[in-house]
Amino acid sequence: MTRRINRNYKQWDMAQISGGKIFSSVLSGITAKIGKATTVEVGFMEDATYPGGTQVALVAAVQEFGSSAKNIPPRPFFRNMIASKHGAWSDIARQLLVSNGYDAALTLQKLGEGIKGQLQESITSFQGAPLSPATIKAKGFDKALIDTGHMLNSVDYRVK
């Protein structure tokens, strides 16, 4: 595409455009790839359950927000991760989109995998309200948010 400006730089001459069909074709291809997937969800999916049938998302929510009925203080591992990491996600998504040839599904898959890892890291590194002596005795150790590892291993993502 070329454009000419007249000598006094105040008026544009007629623009001369070439290669428009190729440009349009490339944009159509990019649009088709981007439009295939639009969302990535990261967290505890509704089908993730403990062996007894309790949903992992329920246990995670109780840990995240606490429960006065069960005397469990809030342990905001999810909110803390989002607060500290979300600022970089759009730049990462942009870079991935370009490096993946504008394949939105692949980009969101890689982004989801990365955020999943960040959430798992937030669970394992969480430092907050200490466990009660009874909980420490029952578990045999004093690490919050980790008991059997089932919640940690249930972190997942899906692309829609």
C-alpha positions in Angstrom: 0.0 0.0 0.0 1.4 3.4 -0.9 0.2 6.9 -0.3 1.5 10.2 -1.7 1.3 13.5 0.0 1.5 16.7 -2.2 4.3 19.1 -1.8 2.6 21.4 0.8 1.8 18.4 3.0 -1.7 19.6 3.7 -3.6 17.5 1.2 -3.5 13.8 0.4 -3.5 12.8 -3.2 -5.5 9.7 -4.2 -4.1 6.7 -2.3 -2.8 3.9 -4.5 -3.6 0.5 -3.0 -2.2 -2.7 -4.3 -2.4 -6.3 -2.9 -5.8 -5.7 -1.4 -7.0 -9.2 -2.2 -4.0 -10.8 -0.5 -4.3 -8.5 2.5 -8.1 -9.3 2.8 -7.4 -13.0 2.5 -4.8 -12.9 5.3 -7.1 -10.9 7.5 -10.0 -13.4 6.8 -7.7 -16.3 7.8 -6.7 -14.6 11.0 -10.3 -13.8 11.8 -11.3 -17.4 11.3 -8.6 -18.7 13.6 -9.3 -16.1 16.3 -13.0 -16.8 16.2 -12.8 -20.5 17.0 -12.2 -20.1 20.8 -13.0 -17.2 23.0 -12.7 -18.2 26.7 -10.5 -20.1 29.0 -11.7 -21.0 32.5 -9.3 -22.0 35.2 -10.1 -23.4 38.6 -12.0 -26.3 39.9 -14.4 -27.8 37.4 -17.9 -29.0 38.4 -17.0 -32.7 37.7 -14.0 -32.7 40.1 -15.0 -34.5 43.3 -13.4 -36.2 46.3 -13.9 -40.0 46.6 -16.9 -39.5 48.9 -18.6 -37.3 46.3 -18.0 -33.8 47.8 -17.2 -31.3 45.0 -13.7 -30.0 45.1 -15.0 -26.5 44.2 -17.0 -26.5 47.4 -14.0 -27.4 49.5 -11.9 -24.8 47.7 -14.6 -22.1 48.3 -14.7 -22.9 52.0 -10.9 -22.6 52.2 -10.9 -19.4 50.1 -13.7 -17.6 52.0 -13.6 -19.4 55.4 -16.6 -20.8 57.3 -17.7 -19.4 60.6 -19.9 -22.5 61.2 -16.8 -24.7 60.9 -14.4 -22.2 62.5 -12.3 -22.1 59.3 -10.5 -18.7 58.6 -10.3 -17.4 55.0 -7.3 -18.6 53.1 -7.5 -16.5 49.9 -5.2 -18.5 47.7 -7.3 -17.9 44.6 -7.9 -14.2 45.0 -4.2 -13.6 46.0 -3.1 -15.4 42.8 -5.4 -13.4 40.6 -4.4 -10.1 42.3 -0.7 -10.7 41.8 -0.7 -12.4 38.3 -3.6 -11.0 36.3 -1.8 -7.9 35.1 0.5 -10.0 32.9 -2.1 -12.2 31.4 -3.2 -9.9 28.5 0.4 -9.4 27.4 1.1 -13.1 27.6 -2.1 -13.8 25.6 -1.0 -11.3 23.0 2.4 -12.8 22.6 1.1 -16.3 22.5 -1.5 -15.3 19.9 1.2 -14.0 17.6 3.6 -16.8 18.2 0.8 -19.4 17.6 -0.1 -17.9 14.2 -3.3 -16.4 15.7 -4.7 -19.8 16.7 -7.0 -18.7 19.5 -7.7 -22.3 20.8 -4.0 -23.1 21.1 -3.3 -19.7 22.6 -6.0 -20.1 25.2 -4.8 -23.7 25.9 -1.3 -22.5 26.7 -2.6 -19.5 28.7 -4.8 -21.9 30.7 -2.0 -24.2 31.4 0.1 -21.3 32.7 -2.6 -19.9 34.9 -3.3 -23.5 36.2 0.4 -23.7 37.3 0.1 -20.3 38.9 -2.9 -21.4 40.9 -1.2 -24.6 42.0 1.8 -22.6 43.1 -0.5 -20.3 45.1 -1.9 -23.3 46.9 1.5 -24.8 47.7 3.1 -21.6 48.8 0.2 -20.1 50.7 1.1 -18.5 54.0 -1.9 -17.4 56.1 -3.8 -18.2 59.2 -2.2 -21.2 61.0 -4.1 -24.5 61.3 -5.6 -25.4 64.6 -3.7 -27.8 66.8 -6.5 -30.4 66.3 -6.1 -30.1 62.5 -2.3 -30.4 62.7 -2.7 -33.5 64.9 -5.2 -35.1 62.5 -3.1 -34.4 59.4 0.3 -35.0 60.9 1.7 -31.7 59.5 1.0 -28.0 59.6 0.7 -27.0 55.9 -2.6 -25.2 55.1 -4.5 -26.1 51.9 -2.7 -29.4 51.5 -4.0 -32.6 53.0 -4.2 -35.4 50.5 -3.2 -33.2 47.5 -6.6 -33.9 45.8 -7.5 -30.2 45.7 -4.1 -29.2 44.3 -4.3 -31.9 41.6 -7.9 -31.0 40.7 -6.9 -27.5 39.4 -7.8 -27.6 35.7 -8.7 -25.4 32.8 -10.9 -25.6 29.7 -11.1 -23.7 26.5 -14.5 -22.7 25.1 
